[in-house]
Amino acid sequence: MPSFDYKEQESLILGKILRPLIDIEIFSEIEKDWIKIKEVLADTGADISIIPKSTGELILHDVTKGKIQEIKGIVPFARLIVYIHELKFRINGREFELPVAIADSFDVPPILGRVKGLDLFDVNFKKGQKVNIEF
Amino acid sequence: MEVKTYEYVILMNDKPVARGKNLKKMWEEAKKKYPRKSLAIKYEYPPGVLIAIIRL
């Protein structure tokens, strides 16, 4: 069972905080190989997984070939253009394919969301210290 | 006031070997210097409160 320690990061409001960040791999169509992505936010509040454009450009020849979509967050009126692609992810050797929103922005953190992502597993957020993922 | 934004870090066996904003260039350079399998990418968050609720 993969287990990831929460990682300490800085919040302007809360000071040092711990976040549930996990390590994944994404299969690159360009390199025909897996690319390791460290410290991806495991986010049950996200309907869909998301990666920044820069990461998408290492994975796909043309990010803009995906279905274009506008996504929203909690901030009123804020919108983000994304391109939806089916990508192969791997966690601790376990492969799965899921819809991923590739942001039309470099300034978006990588997030593993629920649909065909976290929902595939039993994910246990252990008292703000560890994320355990059971396949 | 300096506004901190995102940065990418290239890790080689979990040790940072490059840091910056141009991930593609950093990745290509790292692949020339280090074994491909030892490399990983990390997105470094700017300080702030991260609220990630994403709706389609």
N, CA and C atoms of all chains as a GROMACS GRO file, in nm:
protein
  573
    1MET      N    1   0.084  -0.119   0.000
    1MET     CA    2   0.000   0.000   0.000
    1MET      C    3   0.089   0.126   0.000
    2PRO      N    4   0.078   0.208  -0.105
    2PRO     CA    5   0.160   0.329  -0.104
    2PRO      C    6   0.117   0.425   0.007
    3SER      N    7   0.215   0.485   0.068
    3SER     CA    8   0.190   0.579   0.175
    3SER      C    9   0.280   0.701   0.154
    4PHE      N   10   0.221   0.818   0.164
    4PHE     CA   11   0.296   0.941   0.140
    4PHE      C   12   0.282   1.032   0.262
    5ASP      N   13   0.395   1.079   0.312
    5ASP     CA   14   0.390   1.176   0.422
    5ASP      C   15   0.339   1.310   0.370
    6TYR      N   16   0.257   1.377   0.449
    6TYR     CA   17   0.222   1.516   0.416
    6TYR      C   18   0.352   1.597   0.408
    7LYS      N   19   0.355   1.696   0.320
    7LYS     CA   20   0.476   1.778   0.305
    7LYS      C   21   0.452   1.918   0.362
    8GLU      N   22   0.555   1.967   0.428
    8GLU     CA   23   0.544   2.100   0.487
    8GLU      C   24   0.562   2.206   0.379
    9GLN      N   25   0.470   2.301   0.377
    9GLN     CA   26   0.481   2.414   0.286
    9GLN      C   27   0.438   2.539   0.361
   10GLU      N   28   0.447   2.652   0.292
   10GLU     CA   29   0.420   2.777   0.362
   10GLU      C   30   0.290   2.841   0.318
   11SER      N   31   0.214   2.884   0.414
   11SER     CA   32   0.091   2.958   0.388
   11SER      C   33   0.109   3.098   0.446
   12LEU      N   34   0.066   3.199   0.370
   12LEU     CA   35   0.080   3.336   0.420
   12LEU      C   36  -0.009   3.361   0.540
   13ILE      N   37  -0.118   3.288   0.549
   13ILE     CA   38  -0.212   3.308   0.660
   13ILE      C   39  -0.180   3.215   0.777
   14LEU      N   40  -0.152   3.091   0.744
   14LEU     CA   41  -0.142   2.989   0.848
   14LEU      C   42   0.001   2.954   0.889
   15GLY      N   43   0.099   3.014   0.821
   15GLY     CA   44   0.239   2.980   0.850
   15GLY      C   45   0.275   2.846   0.788
   16LYS      N   46   0.358   2.771   0.857
   16LYS     CA   47   0.396   2.639   0.805
   16LYS      C   48   0.277   2.544   0.816
   17ILE      N   49   0.244   2.483   0.705
   17ILE     CA   50   0.132   2.388   0.707
   17ILE      C   51   0.174   2.259   0.635
   18LEU      N   52   0.098   2.155   0.656
   18LEU     CA   53   0.124   2.027   0.590
   18LEU      C   54   0.017   2.004   0.483
   19ARG      N   55   0.060   1.956   0.367
   19ARG     CA   56  -0.035   1.930   0.258
   19ARG      C   57  -0.022   1.784   0.211
   20PRO      N   58  -0.136   1.727   0.170
   20PRO     CA   59  -0.131   1.587   0.122
   20PRO      C   60  -0.081   1.580  -0.022
   21LEU      N   61   0.048   1.563  -0.036
   21LEU     CA   62   0.111   1.561  -0.169
   21LEU      C   63   0.164   1.420  -0.197
   22ILE      N   64   0.134   1.370  -0.314
   22ILE     CA   65   0.173   1.232  -0.347
   22ILE      C   66   0.257   1.231  -0.475
   23ASP      N   67   0.325   1.121  -0.496
   23ASP     CA   68   0.409   1.108  -0.616
   23ASP      C   69   0.336   1.021  -0.719
   24ILE      N   70   0.338   1.069  -0.842
   24ILE     CA   71   0.275   0.993  -0.951
   24ILE      C   72   0.372   0.987  -1.069
   25GLU      N   73   0.333   0.909  -1.170
   25GLU     CA   74   0.404   0.912  -1.298
   25GLU      C   75   0.298   0.930  -1.406
   26ILE      N   76   0.336   1.000  -1.512
   26ILE     CA   77   0.246   1.018  -1.626
   26ILE      C   78   0.318   0.967  -1.750
   27PHE      N   79   0.245   0.891  -1.833
   27PHE     CA   80   0.309   0.836  -1.953
   27PHE      C   81   0.317   0.945  -2.059
   28SER      N   82   0.438   0.965  -2.110
   28SER     CA   83   0.461   1.068  -2.212
   28SER      C   84   0.453   1.007  -2.352
   29GLU      N   85   0.360   1.060  -2.429
   29GLU     CA   86   0.346   1.019  -2.570
   29GLU      C   87   0.472   1.060  -2.647
   30ILE      N   88   0.533   1.168  -2.606
   30ILE     CA   89   0.653   1.218  -2.676
   30ILE      C   90   0.773   1.128  -2.648
   31GLU      N   91   0.794   1.095  -2.522
   31GLU     CA   92   0.914   1.020  -2.484
   31GLU      C   93   0.892   0.870  -2.481
   32LYS      N   94   0.767   0.829  -2.497
   32LYS     CA   95   0.732   0.686  -2.487
   32LYS      C   96   0.786   0.627  -2.358
   33ASP      N   97   0.771   0.703  -2.254
   33ASP     CA   98   0.821   0.660  -2.123
   33ASP      C   99   0.746   0.737  -2.014
   34TRP      N  100   0.762   0.692  -1.892
   34TRP     CA  101   0.694   0.757  -1.780
   34TRP      C  102   0.777   0.874  -1.729
   35ILE      N  103   0.708   0.979  -1.690
   35ILE     CA  104   0.774   1.094  -1.628
   35ILE      C  105   0.725   1.102  -1.484
   36LYS      N  106   0.821   1.109  -1.392
   36LYS     CA  107   0.786   1.115  -1.249
   36LYS      C  108   0.750   1.258  -1.211
   37ILE      N  109   0.637   1.272  -1.148
   37ILE     CA  110   0.594   1.403  -1.098
   37ILE      C  111   0.580   1.391  -0.945
   38LYS      N  112   0.657   1.470  -0.875
   38LYS     CA  113   0.658   1.464  -0.729
   38LYS      C  114   0.561   1.566  -0.670
   39GLU      N  115   0.505   1.532  -0.558
   39GLU     CA  116   0.427   1.626  -0.476
   39GLU      C  117   0.306   1.682  -0.551
   40VAL      N  118   0.222   1.591  -0.596
   40VAL     CA  119   0.096   1.626  -0.660
   40VAL      C  120  -0.011   1.631  -0.550
   41LEU      N  121  -0.092   1.736  -0.551
   41LEU     CA  122  -0.193   1.751  -0.447
   41LEU      C  123  -0.304   1.647  -0.464
   42ALA      N  124  -0.326   1.567  -0.361
   42ALA     CA  125  -0.440   1.474  -0.360
   42ALA      C  126  -0.560   1.552  -0.310
   43ASP      N  127  -0.656   1.579  -0.400
   43ASP     CA  128  -0.760   1.677  -0.370
   43ASP      C  129  -0.900   1.620  -0.395
   44THR      N  130  -0.967   1.586  -0.287
   44THR     CA  131  -1.102   1.531  -0.302
   44THR      C  132  -1.202   1.640  -0.342
   45GLY      N  133  -1.161   1.766  -0.336
   45GLY     CA  134  -1.249   1.875  -0.380
   45GLY      C  135  -1.244   1.899  -0.529
   46ALA      N  136  -1.155   1.834  -0.597
   46ALA     CA  137  -1.141   1.854  -0.741
   46ALA      C  138  -1.215   1.744  -0.816
   47ASP      N  139  -1.310   1.784  -0.902
   47ASP     CA  140  -1.382   1.685  -0.983
   47ASP      C  141  -1.285   1.614  -1.077
   48ILE      N  142  -1.193   1.690  -1.132
   48ILE     CA  143  -1.104   1.636  -1.236
   48ILE      C  144  -0.958   1.664  -1.197
   49SER      N  145  -0.870   1.581  -1.249
   49SER     CA  146  -0.727   1.602  -1.226
   49SER      C  147  -0.678   1.711  -1.321
   50ILE      N  148  -0.574   1.779  -1.280
   50ILE     CA  149  -0.525   1.891  -1.362
   50ILE      C  150  -0.372   1.894  -1.358
   51ILE      N  151  -0.314   1.932  -1.469
   51ILE     CA  152  -0.169   1.955  -1.471
   51ILE      C  153  -0.143   2.086  -1.544
   52PRO      N  154  -0.031   2.153  -1.512
   52PRO     CA  155   0.000   2.278  -1.581
   52PRO      C  156   0.042   2.252  -1.726
   53LYS      N  157   0.032   2.356  -1.806
   53LYS     CA  158   0.065   2.345  -1.949
   53LYS      C  159   0.208   2.294  -1.972
   54SER      N  160   0.300   2.341  -1.888
   54SER     CA  161   0.440   2.302  -1.905
   54SER      C  162   0.458   2.151  -1.894
   55THR      N  163   0.388   2.089  -1.801
   55THR     CA  164   0.397   1.944  -1.787
   55THR      C  165   0.329   1.877  -1.906
   56GLY      N  166   0.215   1.932  -1.947
   56GLY     CA  167   0.144   1.878  -2.064
   56GLY      C  168   0.231   1.877  -2.188
   57GLU      N  169   0.316   1.979  -2.200
   57GLU     CA  170   0.401   1.989  -2.318
   57GLU      C  171   0.512   1.883  -2.320
   58LEU      N  172   0.539   1.822  -2.205
   58LEU     CA  173   0.637   1.712  -2.202
   58LEU      C  174   0.570   1.578  -2.232
   59ILE      N  175   0.437   1.579  -2.233
   59ILE     CA  176   0.362   1.454  -2.244
   59ILE      C  177   0.297   1.438  -2.381
   60LEU      N  178   0.246   1.548  -2.434
   60LEU     CA  179   0.173   1.543  -2.561
   60LEU      C  180   0.238   1.632  -2.666
   61HIS      N  181   0.227   1.591  -2.793
   61HIS     CA  182   0.281   1.672  -2.902
   61HIS      C  183   0.205   1.804  -2.914
   62ASP      N  184   0.073   1.796  -2.896
   62ASP     CA  185  -0.009   1.917  -2.911
   62ASP      C  186  -0.118   1.918  -2.804
   63VAL      N  187  -0.092   1.993  -2.701
   63VAL     CA  188  -0.186   2.001  -2.588
   63VAL      C  189  -0.323   2.051  -2.633
   64THR      N  190  -0.324   2.141  -2.731
   64THR     CA  191  -0.449   2.208  -2.771
   64THR      C  192  -0.542   2.117  -2.852
   65LYS      N  193  -0.498   1.994  -2.879
   65LYS     CA  194  -0.585   1.900  -2.954
   65LYS      C  195  -0.695   1.841  -2.866
   66GLY      N  196  -0.686   1.859  -2.736
   66GLY     CA  197  -0.790   1.808  -2.647
   66GLY      C  198  -0.915   1.894  -2.654
   67LYS      N  199  -1.022   1.842  -2.594
   67LYS     CA  200  -1.148   1.918  -2.591
   67LYS      C  201  -1.128   2.043  -2.504
   68ILE      N  202  -1.157   2.157  -2.562
   68ILE     CA  203  -1.138   2.281  -2.486
   68ILE      C  204  -1.257   2.301  -2.391
   69GLN      N  205  -1.225   2.344  -2.270
   69GLN     CA  206  -1.328   2.357  -2.167
   69GLN      C  207  -1.288   2.470  -2.073
   70GLU      N  208  -1.388   2.528  -2.010
   70GLU     CA  209  -1.361   2.631  -1.910
   70GLU      C  210  -1.392   2.570  -1.774
   71ILE      N  211  -1.301   2.581  -1.680
   71ILE     CA  212  -1.331   2.527  -1.547
   71ILE      C  213  -1.333   2.638  -1.444
   72LYS      N  214  -1.400   2.609  -1.335
   72LYS     CA  215  -1.418   2.710  -1.229
   72LYS      C  216  -1.369   2.653  -1.097
   73GLY      N  217  -1.335   2.745  -1.008
   73GLY     CA  218  -1.297   2.703  -0.874
   73GLY      C  219  -1.388   2.769  -0.774
   74ILE      N  220  -1.335   2.799  -0.659
   74ILE     CA  221  -1.417   2.859  -0.554
   74ILE      C  222  -1.425   3.011  -0.571
   75VAL      N  223  -1.329   3.068  -0.643
   75VAL     CA  224  -1.323   3.213  -0.657
   75VAL      C  225  -1.429   3.259  -0.758
   76PRO      N  226  -1.518   3.350  -0.719
   76PRO     CA  227  -1.622   3.394  -0.811
   76PRO      C  228  -1.561   3.458  -0.936
   77PHE      N  229  -1.616   3.429  -1.047
   77PHE     CA  230  -1.579   3.487  -1.176
   77PHE      C  231  -1.445   3.437  -1.231
   78ALA      N  232  -1.368   3.365  -1.151
   78ALA     CA  233  -1.240   3.316  -1.201
   78ALA      C  234  -1.264   3.196  -1.294
   79ARG      N  235  -1.201   3.198  -1.407
   79ARG     CA  236  -1.217   3.092  -1.506
   79ARG      C  237  -1.078   3.048  -1.553
   80LEU      N  238  -1.069   2.922  -1.591
   80LEU     CA  239  -0.942   2.873  -1.645
   80LEU      C  240  -0.973   2.790  -1.769
   81ILE      N  241  -0.903   2.819  -1.876
   81ILE     CA  242  -0.919   2.739  -1.998
   81ILE      C  243  -0.831   2.615  -1.984
   82VAL      N  244  -0.889   2.501  -2.015
   82VAL     CA  245  -0.814   2.374  -2.010
   82VAL      C  246  -0.845   2.292  -2.135
   83TYR      N  247  -0.760   2.196  -2.161
   83TYR     CA  248  -0.780   2.100  -2.270
   83TYR      C  249  -0.789   1.961  -2.205
   84ILE      N  250  -0.897   1.891  -2.235
   84ILE     CA  251  -0.919   1.762  -2.170
   84ILE      C  252  -0.856   1.650  -2.254
   85HIS      N  253  -0.775   1.570  -2.190
   85HIS     CA  254  -0.710   1.456  -2.256
   85HIS      C  255  -0.723   1.333  -2.167
   86GLU      N  256  -0.722   1.218  -2.230
   86GLU     CA  257  -0.711   1.092  -2.153
   86GLU      C  258  -0.562   1.062  -2.140
   87LEU      N  259  -0.514   1.055  -2.018
   87LEU     CA  260  -0.372   1.027  -1.996
   87LEU      C  261  -0.356   0.904  -1.908
   88LYS      N  262  -0.239   0.843  -1.921
   88LYS     CA  263  -0.208   0.727  -1.835
   88LYS      C  264  -0.128   0.775  -1.715
   89PHE      N  265  -0.178   0.743  -1.596
   89PHE     CA  266  -0.109   0.773  -1.471
   89PHE      C  267  -0.062   0.642  -1.410
   90ARG      N  268   0.034   0.652  -1.323
   90ARG     CA  269   0.081   0.535  -1.250
   90ARG      C  270   0.116   0.578  -1.107
   91ILE      N  271   0.068   0.502  -1.012
   91ILE     CA  272   0.105   0.526  -0.871
   91ILE      C  273   0.159   0.394  -0.817
   92ASN      N  274   0.285   0.397  -0.776
   92ASN     CA  275   0.346   0.277  -0.719
   92ASN      C  276   0.328   0.153  -0.809
   93GLY      N  277   0.341   0.170  -0.938
   93GLY     CA  278   0.333   0.058  -1.031
   93GLY      C  279   0.193   0.028  -1.081
   94ARG      N  280   0.090   0.087  -1.022
   94ARG     CA  281  -0.048   0.062  -1.063
   94ARG      C  282  -0.088   0.168  -1.167
   95GLU      N  283  -0.119   0.117  -1.290
   95GLU     CA  284  -0.155   0.209  -1.400
   95GLU      C  285  -0.305   0.231  -1.408
   96PHE      N  286  -0.343   0.350  -1.445
   96PHE     CA  287  -0.483   0.379  -1.473
   96PHE      C  288  -0.493   0.496  -1.569
   97GLU      N  289  -0.604   0.497  -1.644
   97GLU     CA  290  -0.623   0.603  -1.743
   97GLU      C  291  -0.736   0.692  -1.696
   98LEU      N  292  -0.718   0.820  -1.710
   98LEU     CA  293  -0.820   0.911  -1.657
   98LEU      C  294  -0.825   1.040  -1.738
   99PRO      N  295  -0.939   1.110  -1.732
   99PRO     CA  296  -0.946   1.239  -1.798
   99PRO      C  297  -0.866   1.341  -1.719
  100VAL      N  298  -0.784   1.417  -1.787
  100VAL     CA  299  -0.700   1.517  -1.720
  100VAL      C  300  -0.718   1.651  -1.791
  101ALA      N  301  -0.736   1.755  -1.712
  101ALA     CA  302  -0.745   1.890  -1.766
  101ALA      C  303  -0.604   1.947  -1.772
  102ILE      N  304  -0.557   1.975  -1.893
  102ILE     CA  305  -0.426   2.040  -1.906
  102ILE      C  306  -0.453   2.190  -1.916
  103ALA      N  307  -0.404   2.262  -1.816
  103ALA     CA  308  -0.435   2.406  -1.807
  103ALA      C  309  -0.365   2.484  -1.918
  104ASP      N  310  -0.433   2.586  -1.964
  104ASP     CA  311  -0.370   2.678  -2.057
  104ASP      C  312  -0.294   2.784  -1.976
  105SER      N  313  -0.221   2.738  -1.878
  105SER     CA  314  -0.148   2.825  -1.786
  105SER      C  315  -0.033   2.745  -1.727
  106PHE      N  316   0.076   2.814  -1.701
  106PHE     CA  317   0.190   2.749  -1.638
  106PHE      C  318   0.177   2.754  -1.486
  107ASP      N  319   0.092   2.841  -1.438
  107ASP     CA  320   0.085   2.869  -1.295
  107ASP      C  321  -0.032   2.797  -1.228
  108VAL      N  322  -0.037   2.668  -1.249
  108VAL     CA  323  -0.143   2.585  -1.190
  108VAL      C  324  -0.075   2.462  -1.132
  109PRO      N  325  -0.101   2.432  -1.007
  109PRO     CA  326  -0.034   2.314  -0.949
  109PRO      C  327  -0.093   2.185  -1.003
  110PRO      N  328  -0.013   2.080  -1.007
  110PRO     CA  329  -0.069   1.950  -1.047
  110PRO      C  330  -0.157   1.895  -0.936
  111ILE      N  331  -0.273   1.844  -0.977
  111ILE     CA  332  -0.372   1.797  -0.879
  111ILE      C  333  -0.427   1.662  -0.925
  112LEU      N  334  -0.432   1.567  -0.833
  112LEU     CA  335  -0.503   1.442  -0.862
  112LEU      C  336  -0.642   1.454  -0.801
  113GLY      N  337  -0.742   1.461  -0.888
  113GLY     CA  338  -0.881   1.477  -0.844
  113GLY      C  339  -0.952   1.344  -0.834
  114ARG      N  340  -1.085   1.352  -0.825
  114ARG     CA  341  -1.162   1.232  -0.794
  114ARG      C  342  -1.192   1.143  -0.914
  115VAL      N  343  -1.250   1.201  -1.023
  115VAL     CA  344  -1.308   1.117  -1.128
  115VAL      C  345  -1.201   1.030  -1.196
  116LYS      N  346  -1.220   0.901  -1.187
  116LYS     CA  347  -1.126   0.801  -1.239
  116LYS      C  348  -0.984   0.818  -1.184
  117GLY      N  349  -0.974   0.895  -1.077
  117GLY     CA  350  -0.845   0.915  -1.010
  117GLY      C  351  -0.856   0.865  -0.868
  118LEU      N  352  -0.871   0.956  -0.773
  118LEU     CA  353  -0.881   0.917  -0.632
  118LEU      C  354  -0.997   0.821  -0.607
  119ASP      N  355  -1.104   0.835  -0.689
  119ASP     CA  356  -1.222   0.749  -0.670
  119ASP      C  357  -1.193   0.600  -0.697
  120LEU      N  358  -1.083   0.571  -0.762
  120LEU     CA  359  -1.050   0.431  -0.791
  120LEU      C  360  -0.997   0.358  -0.667
  121PHE      N  361  -0.957   0.436  -0.569
  121PHE     CA  362  -0.884   0.377  -0.456
  121PHE      C  363  -0.952   0.406  -0.323
  122ASP      N  364  -0.910   0.332  -0.223
  122ASP     CA  365  -0.943   0.370  -0.086
  122ASP      C  366  -0.832   0.463  -0.041
  123VAL      N  367  -0.866   0.588  -0.023
  123VAL     CA  368  -0.765   0.687   0.015
  123VAL      C  369  -0.793   0.731   0.157
  124ASN      N  370  -0.691   0.719   0.240
  124ASN     CA  371  -0.707   0.751   0.380
  124ASN      C  372  -0.614   0.868   0.416
  125PHE      N  373  -0.675   0.978   0.453
  125PHE     CA  374  -0.597   1.095   0.496
  125PHE      C  375  -0.581   1.082   0.648
  126LYS      N  376  -0.464   1.042   0.689
  126LYS     CA  377  -0.443   1.005   0.830
  126LYS      C  378  -0.402   1.125   0.915
  127LYS      N  379  -0.503   1.186   0.975
  127LYS     CA  380  -0.482   1.292   1.074
  127LYS      C  381  -0.383   1.400   1.029
  128GLY      N  382  -0.391   1.437   0.902
  128GLY     CA  383  -0.304   1.545   0.855
  128GLY      C  384  -0.157   1.510   0.855
  129GLN      N  385  -0.125   1.380   0.849
  129GLN     CA  386   0.015   1.338   0.854
  129GLN      C  387   0.055   1.251   0.735
  130LYS      N  388  -0.037   1.164   0.693
  130LYS     CA  389  -0.004   1.068   0.587
  130LYS      C  390  -0.123   1.048   0.495
  131VAL      N  391  -0.094   1.018   0.368
  131VAL     CA  392  -0.198   0.974   0.275
  131VAL      C  393  -0.168   0.828   0.242
  132ASN      N  394  -0.260   0.741   0.275
  132ASN     CA  395  -0.245   0.600   0.240
  132ASN      C  396  -0.340   0.568   0.125
  133ILE      N  397  -0.288   0.501   0.024
  133ILE     CA  398  -0.370   0.468  -0.093
  133ILE      C  399  -0.374   0.317  -0.107
  134GLU      N  400  -0.495   0.264  -0.104
  134GLU     CA  401  -0.512   0.120  -0.117
  134GLU      C  402  -0.576   0.088  -0.250
  135PHE      N  403  -0.514   0.000  -0.325
  135PHE     CA  404  -0.567  -0.032  -0.459
  135PHE      C  405  -0.680  -0.134  -0.451
  136MET      N  406   0.690   4.519  -0.332
  136MET     CA  407   0.698   4.384  -0.275
  136MET      C  408   0.715   4.281  -0.386
  137GLU      N  409   0.808   4.193  -0.366
  137GLU     CA  410   0.830   4.090  -0.467
  137GLU      C  411   0.715   3.987  -0.465
  138VAL      N  412   0.660   3.963  -0.581
  138VAL     CA  413   0.553   3.864  -0.589
  138VAL      C  414   0.613   3.731  -0.629
  139LYS      N  415   0.604   3.635  -0.540
  139LYS     CA  416   0.658   3.503  -0.571
  139LYS      C  417   0.556   3.425  -0.651
  140THR      N  418   0.601   3.362  -0.756
  140THR     CA  419   0.510   3.277  -0.833
  140THR      C  420   0.569   3.136  -0.837
  141TYR      N  421   0.503   3.052  -0.912
  141TYR     CA  422   0.544   2.912  -0.921
  141TYR      C  423   0.687   2.898  -0.974
  142GLU      N  424   0.745   2.784  -0.945
  142GLU     CA  425   0.872   2.744  -1.006
  142GLU      C  426   0.871   2.593  -1.022
  143TYR      N  427   0.948   2.544  -1.114
  143TYR     CA  428   0.964   2.400  -1.128
  143TYR      C  429   1.102   2.361  -1.076
  144VAL      N  430   1.108   2.243  -1.020
  144VAL     CA  431   1.236   2.190  -0.974
  144VAL      C  432   1.256   2.056  -1.041
  145ILE      N  433   1.374   2.035  -1.097
  145ILE     CA  434   1.408   1.902  -1.149
  145ILE      C  435   1.489   1.832  -1.040
  146LEU      N  436   1.446   1.711  -1.009
  146LEU     CA  437   1.514   1.633  -0.906
  146LEU      C  438   1.588   1.516  -0.970
  147MET      N  439   1.707   1.490  -0.919
  147MET     CA  440   1.781   1.371  -0.962
  147MET      C  441   1.798   1.286  -0.836
  148ASN      N  442   1.736   1.168  -0.834
  148ASN     CA  443   1.733   1.087  -0.712
  148ASN      C  444   1.692   1.171  -0.590
  149ASP      N  445   1.586   1.247  -0.609
  149ASP     CA  446   1.526   1.329  -0.504
  149ASP      C  447   1.609   1.451  -0.462
  150LYS      N  448   1.718   1.478  -0.533
  150LYS     CA  449   1.796   1.598  -0.500
  150LYS      C  450   1.778   1.702  -0.609
  151PRO      N  451   1.750   1.828  -0.572
  151PRO     CA  452   1.728   1.931  -0.674
  151PRO      C  453   1.854   1.956  -0.757
  152VAL      N  454   1.838   1.955  -0.889
  152VAL     CA  455   1.953   1.983  -0.976
  152VAL      C  456   1.924   2.102  -1.068
  153ALA      N  457   1.800   2.147  -1.075
  153ALA     CA  458   1.768   2.264  -1.156
  153ALA      C  459   1.639   2.325  -1.103
  154ARG      N  460   1.628   2.455  -1.119
  154ARG     CA  461   1.511   2.526  -1.070
  154ARG      C  462   1.483   2.642  -1.165
  155GLY      N  463   1.358   2.664  -1.198
  155GLY     CA  464   1.325   2.775  -1.287
  155GLY      C  465   1.184   2.764  -1.340
  156LYS      N  466   1.154   2.845  -1.440
  156LYS     CA  467   1.018   2.849  -1.494
  156LYS      C  468   1.004   2.780  -1.629
  157ASN      N  469   1.115   2.765  -1.699
  157ASN     CA  470   1.107   2.702  -1.831
  157ASN      C  471   1.129   2.551  -1.819
  158LEU      N  472   1.021   2.481  -1.789
  158LEU     CA  473   1.032   2.338  -1.759
  158LEU      C  474   1.088   2.258  -1.877
  159LYS      N  475   1.040   2.290  -1.996
  159LYS     CA  476   1.082   2.213  -2.115
  159LYS      C  477   1.234   2.219  -2.133
  160LYS      N  478   1.287   2.340  -2.123
  160LYS     CA  479   1.432   2.359  -2.140
  160LYS      C  480   1.509   2.289  -2.027
  161MET      N  481   1.460   2.306  -1.905
  161MET     CA  482   1.527   2.243  -1.791
  161MET      C  483   1.528   2.091  -1.803
  162TRP      N  484   1.414   2.036  -1.849
  162TRP     CA  485   1.399   1.891  -1.861
  162TRP      C  486   1.496   1.837  -1.966
  163GLU      N  487   1.503   1.905  -2.081
  163GLU     CA  488   1.592   1.860  -2.189
  163GLU      C  489   1.739   1.865  -2.144
  164GLU      N  490   1.775   1.971  -2.073
  164GLU     CA  491   1.913   1.984  -2.025
  164GLU      C  492   1.945   1.877  -1.920
  165ALA      N  493   1.849   1.851  -1.833
  165ALA     CA  494   1.870   1.751  -1.727
  165ALA      C  495   1.888   1.612  -1.788
  166LYS      N  496   1.812   1.583  -1.894
  166LYS     CA  497   1.822   1.450  -1.957
  166LYS      C  498   1.960   1.427  -2.019
  167LYS      N  499   2.023   1.537  -2.062
  167LYS     CA  500   2.157   1.524  -2.120
  167LYS      C  501   2.262   1.498  -2.012
  168LYS      N  502   2.236   1.550  -1.891
  168LYS     CA  503   2.336   1.542  -1.784
  168LYS      C  504   2.322   1.419  -1.695
  169TYR      N  505   2.197   1.375  -1.676
  169TYR     CA  506   2.171   1.272  -1.575
  169TYR      C  507   2.093   1.156  -1.636
  170PRO      N  508   2.100   1.038  -1.573
  170PRO     CA  509   2.021   0.924  -1.623
  170PRO      C  510   1.871   0.957  -1.619
  171ARG      N  511   1.802   0.932  -1.729
  171ARG     CA  512   1.661   0.967  -1.744
  171ARG      C  513   1.574   0.911  -1.631
  172LYS      N  514   1.602   0.787  -1.592
  172LYS     CA  515   1.519   0.720  -1.490
  172LYS      C  516   1.535   0.780  -1.351
  173SER      N  517   1.642   0.855  -1.331
  173SER     CA  518   1.665   0.912  -1.197
  173SER      C  519   1.596   1.047  -1.180
  174LEU      N  520   1.536   1.098  -1.288
  174LEU     CA  521   1.482   1.235  -1.286
  174LEU      C  522   1.335   1.240  -1.248
  175ALA      N  523   1.299   1.348  -1.184
  175ALA     CA  524   1.158   1.374  -1.152
  175ALA      C  525   1.136   1.525  -1.155
  176ILE      N  526   1.008   1.561  -1.165
  176ILE     CA  527   0.971   1.703  -1.172
  176ILE      C  528   0.888   1.736  -1.047
  177LYS      N  529   0.914   1.852  -0.994
  177LYS     CA  530   0.833   1.899  -0.881
  177LYS      C  531   0.787   2.042  -0.910
  178TYR      N  532   0.660   2.068  -0.884
  178TYR     CA  533   0.605   2.204  -0.896
  178TYR      C  534   0.618   2.267  -0.759
  179GLU      N  535   0.681   2.383  -0.753
  179GLU     CA  536   0.696   2.447  -0.624
  179GLU      C  537   0.591   2.556  -0.608
  180TYR      N  538   0.512   2.543  -0.505
  180TYR     CA  539   0.401   2.636  -0.482
  180TYR      C  540   0.454   2.768  -0.428
  181PRO      N  541   0.397   2.878  -0.474
  181PRO     CA  542   0.428   3.004  -0.404
  181PRO      C  543   0.357   3.002  -0.270
  182PRO      N  544   0.409   3.076  -0.169
  182PRO     CA  545   0.340   3.076  -0.040
  182PRO      C  546   0.198   3.128  -0.057
  183GLY      N  547   0.107   3.072   0.015
  183GLY     CA  548  -0.032   3.116   0.006
  183GLY      C  549  -0.122   3.005   0.057
  184VAL      N  550  -0.247   3.035   0.060
  184VAL     CA  551  -0.343   2.932   0.098
  184VAL      C  552  -0.392   2.866  -0.029
  185LEU      N  553  -0.379   2.737  -0.036
  185LEU     CA  554  -0.416   2.665  -0.157
  185LEU      C  555  -0.558   2.613  -0.142
  186ILE      N  556  -0.646   2.669  -0.224
  186ILE     CA  557  -0.784   2.620  -0.223
  186ILE      C  558  -0.811   2.566  -0.362
  187ALA      N  559  -0.818   2.437  -0.372
  187ALA     CA  560  -0.834   2.377  -0.505
  187ALA      C  561  -0.964   2.302  -0.512
  188ILE      N  562  -1.067   2.373  -0.548
  188ILE     CA  563  -1.195   2.309  -0.575
  188ILE      C  564  -1.221   2.331  -0.723
  189ILE      N  565  -1.225   2.225  -0.797
  189ILE     CA  566  -1.233   2.240  -0.943
  189ILE      C  567  -1.363   2.181  -0.992
  190ARG      N  568  -1.437   2.261  -1.066
  190ARG     CA  569  -1.564   2.215  -1.123
  190ARG      C  570  -1.560   2.231  -1.273
  191LEU      N  571  -1.614   2.132  -1.340
  191LEU     CA  572  -1.624   2.144  -1.486
  191LEU      C  573  -1.757   2.205  -1.522
   0.00000   0.00000   0.00000
